[in-house]
Amino acid sequence: MLHAARRRISSEPSLKDLLLLVLAGVAAGAGSPDLLDAIARLVVVVVVLGIVIIRYLIAPQHR
């Protein structure tokens, strides 16, 4: 699922593509027993959500 989500993302990803990638990452790490792996996935989710917030919620207000 994660590979398919990455393949769909073009040079200009849509909000739906980014959220799909975040959900796939969360689903892939849901049963991970390794604490460092879980922390790394959480960091990726936070970064991607930050990009989504900046790109789709804050940036359109400045155009």
C-alpha positions in Angstrom: 0.0 0.0 0.0 2.8 2.4 0.8 4.6 1.7 -2.4 1.4 2.3 -4.4 0.9 5.6 -2.6 4.4 6.7 -3.4 4.0 5.8 -7.0 0.8 7.9 -7.3 2.5 11.1 -6.1 3.6 13.3 -8.9 5.7 16.4 -8.8 2.7 18.3 -7.5 1.0 15.9 -5.0 -2.6 16.6 -4.1 -3.9 16.7 -0.6 -5.5 13.3 -1.1 -2.2 11.7 -2.1 -0.3 13.2 0.9 -3.0 12.0 3.3 -3.0 8.5 1.7 0.8 8.4 2.2 0.5 9.4 5.8 -2.3 6.8 6.5 -0.2 4.1 4.7 2.8 4.9 6.9 0.7 4.8 10.1 -0.9 1.5 9.1 2.5 0.0 8.2 4.0 0.9 11.6 0.9 0.2 13.7 2.1 -3.2 14.9 5.8 -2.3 15.1 7.4 -3.5 18.4 10.5 -1.4 17.9 10.3 1.9 19.7 12.8 3.7 17.5 10.9 2.6 14.4 7.6 3.9 15.8 9.3 7.2 16.7 10.7 7.5 13.2 7.3 6.9 11.7 5.7 9.4 14.0 8.3 12.1 13.0 7.6 11.4 9.3 3.8 11.7 9.9 4.3 15.0 11.7 6.6 16.4 8.9 4.1 15.4 6.2 1.2 16.8 8.1 3.2 20.0 8.6 3.8 20.2 4.8 0.1 19.7 4.2 -0.9 22.4 6.7 1.5 24.9 5.2 0.9 24.1 1.6 -2.9 23.8 1.6 -4.1 25.8 4.5 -1.7 28.7 5.1 -0.2 29.3 1.6 -3.5 29.9 -0.3 -4.2 32.8 2.1 -1.1 34.6 1.0 -1.8 34.4 -2.8 
